[in-house]
């Protein structure tokens, strides 16, 4: 048979899939690791083939979360493949970073190549490569608050590029979210708009982490959602649809109350110095019998009772 020390060389010429797997099975676990390492060392085709597993770009906002949910196994498998490749090429993967490459990937269609994984922060976040994100932030000092890069689920031809924070929220990667929020340079106030736009899309655990962050201002977010809620109450659409939309916002406002928002805080833009509890009462006049508005009013009264007069 073929000498064992020659098999790693043979492995470097095999394709992914059955041929490589059969070779590893044939030599047994003792020599399989050497064969795997020989195959992965400097093998850029492996990365490119892994990237080709991912879904194509989509133009609509709500579809981004659906892409992640429907293709979670693809993103996770691609991430695992890249991490395996990084493990074998641990002395060289950081050398793939190049400022000119990062600039090339900004606002441009994706090019499926190895350097994409180490120079495009949006792709790094979509894949959940926390080690690479740390490298880009801590050693290359990238701006985490920009939205410069196209990813697999964001593009300049559709709804536009997403900030890294928004992509992390949509991806639902808890470890990456905790890291992102731990950075002093992260612009926490921008999360208010993220919640306003996407509260119904975010995984529940991500939402809870955001609203309970010490630099998050639940009172400001409370006012934003109240303003949006008023617009829905005044909307002349079908009652059933209106109640569903009211319910979305009311549940989020209740979450802000649980996170420390003070319902005694006056909300601007309501034609006078009205307390939120009084605004809800007026809304109930416009939408009598709304379960979600009634529940919101009850929750506000509970909090006011606990806090006492302001």
N, C-alpha and C positions, 0 to 999 in steps of 0.2 A: 504494500500500500504506500500511499504518500507519507513521507516523514512528517511527524507532528510539527516540527519547526517550520515546515514549508506551508502548512495550512493557513496561517495568518496572511501570508502573501496571496494565497488563493482567494481568501475571503475578501481582500481588498478589491477584487475584480468582480465579485458577485453583485447581483442586484438586490434590492430590498425584497422581503417577502420569503417565498417558499425556499429558494435556493440557499439563502443564508441560514434560515431556520433548520433546514435539513442538514446542513453542514455542522451546525452547532450540536444538533441531536446526535449526529454520527460520532463526533469526537467525545461526547460526554461533558458533564459540567466542569470537570477539571480544566479542560482546555477551551471551553466555550467562551470564557471571559476574554482570553487572549485573542480569539478570533473576532469577537465583537469589537474590541478596542482597535484591532487592526483595520477593521472595516470602517469604523467611525472617524479614525484619525484623519483630520483635514479633508473629510468627505463632504464637500459642499452640496453634492447632489442630494444627500440625505435630508438636509435642511429644506432645500427647494421642493422636494417631493412631499415633505411634511406640510409646507405652506400651501401646497396645491389641494390639500384636504379641506381647506377653509371655504366658507360660502362667499359668493360674489357680493359686491356692493348693492345696497338697497337705498332708495330715495326717501322713504317715509319715516317719520319720527318714531311712531309706536312700533314699527317693524324692527327697530334695532334690538329691543329687549327680546322680541320673538326670535330673532336670529340667534341670539346667545342661548336662549332656552332650548330651541329646537336643535341647535348644533353644539350643545355643551360638550358632548363626547368628542367632537372634532377639535374644538379649541383645546380641550384637556389633553387629548392624544398628541396634538401638535406641540403643546407646552412640554409634555413629558419627553417627546422626542428631542426637542431643543435642549432640555436640561440634561438628558443623557449625553448628547453631543458635547455640551459644555463641560460635563464631568470628564470626558475623555480628552478634551482639548482645553483643560483648565489653565494651561500656561500661555494660551494664545488668543482666547476668545475676546479678551479686553482689547487686544491689539486691532480688532476689527473696527473699532470706533474711529471715525474720521469726520471732522467738522464739515468738510466738503460733501461727504455722503449725507450727513444730517440735513444740510441745506438742500441737497438734491431731492430729498424725500418730502420737503415741505411743499404742500399744495400741489403735489404732482401725483399722477396715477401710480399705483403701486407697481414696483418691479420685483418679481419674486426671485430673490437672491439671498445668499447668506447674510450679507451686510445689512439687509432690511431689519433683521431681528435685533441688531445691536446699535442701530442708528435712527430708528423710528420709534419715538416714545409711545405713540398711539398703538402701534402693533405690540410693543412690549406690554402695555396695559391690557390690551385685548387678550393676549395669551396668558396673562397672569404671571409674568416672569419678574418676580419681586427682586431677585438678586441683580438682574440687569437694570431694573428701575433704580435701585439703590446706587449702583455704579454710575448711572447717568446723572443722578441728582447730587451725590456726595463727591464724586471724583471729577465729573465733567460740568457740574453746576448748570444744568439745564433749567430753564424757566418753567416751573410746573403749572403756572397760571395761564400759559398761552394755549392757543388752539391752532398751531401751525401745521400739524401733520395729518395727512390722510391715513385712515386705517381701513380694515376690512369692512367695518360697519359705519364708517363716516367718510364723506367725500365732498369735495368742493362743488361738484355738479348737482348734488342732491340738497340736503338740508344744511350743508356746510360742515366744516370740521368741528369736532367737539373738543372741549378742554379735557385734559387728562382726568380731572376730577369727575367730570360727567361720565367719561368712559368707565372709570372705576365703579361708579354707582351702578351703571347699567350692567356691567360685568358681574357685579355682586360678589367680588373677591374681598372677603372680610379682612384678611391679613394685609392686603395691599391698601385697603381703605384706612385701616388703623395707622399704617405707616404714613400715608399721604396726609392724614389729619395731624400727625405728630410733628410735621415740618413747620417751623416758624414762618417760612416763606409762603406757605399755602394761604391763599386769600379766602378766608372763611366766609366773609359777607357774600361772596358770589354764590354760596350754597342756597341763599334765600331764593334766588331766581330759579335755581335748579329744582328746588322743591315746588315752587309755584308752577313750573312748566311740567314737571315729570313725577309729581308725588304719586300718581296712580300707577306708574311704571316701576318704581323702585322696589327692590326686595325689602320686605318688612324690617329685617335685621339691619340693613343699610340705613333705612330711614331712622330707626331708633338711635343708631350710633351718631348720626349727624345732629339730630335735634338735641341730644344730650351732651354734645361737645361743649366744653367750658367756654369756647370763644364764639359759639353760636348764639345769636340774639333771638330768643323765642318771641319777645315782644314785637320786634320789627317784622318777623315772619307772620306773626299773628295779624298785624295790621294789613300786610299784603294780601293774605287770604281772605280777610274780612271784606276788603275792597272787591276782590274777585267774586266773593259770595254774593254781594249786593247786585252785581251785574247779572248773575244767574237768576236771582230772585225776580229781577225786573224783566227777565227774558220772557217773551210771549209765546214760547213753544209748548209742546205737548206736556201735560202735567207729569206723566210717568217719567219722561226723559228728564224733565226739570228736577224732579225729586231725586233721581239717580245722581245727577250732577251736584245737587246740594249735598247729598250724602257723602260724596267724595271729599268735598271741601270741609264739611262739618267734622268728619272723622279726623282730618289732618289738624284742624283747629283744636280739637280735643287733645290730640297728641301734644300740641304746643302747650296747652294748659298743664298737661301732666309733666311737661319738661320745665315748667316754671314761669310760663307767660302769666302776666297779671291781667285779669279781665276787667280791672278797674281803670286800666290805661285808656285814655281817650284815643279814638281812632280818627285820623284826619280824613277830610274829604266827604263828610257826611252832613254838611250844612249846619254845623253847630257843635257845641261841646256835649256830645252824647256819649254816654258810657256804652260799651259793647252790649251789655245785657239789655239796655233799652233799644239798641239797634235790632237785636234779635226779636224783641217783642214787636217792633214795627214790621219786621220781615214776616212774622207769623200772621200779621193782619193781611199782608199781600199773598201769603201762601198758607191759608188756614188748614190745620190738620197735618202739616208737614212733620212727619215723625222725626226726621233728622234735625230740624230746627228746634223742635221741642226738647229733644235729647241734648242739644247743644246748650239751650237755655238752662236746663236743669244742671248740667255740668258746670256752667259758669256760676250759677247760684251756689253750688256746693263749694267751689273754690273761694268765692267772695265771703261765704260764711266762715271758712277756715282762716282766711286772711284778716278778716275784720274790716272795718271802715278804712278807706284810703285817705 
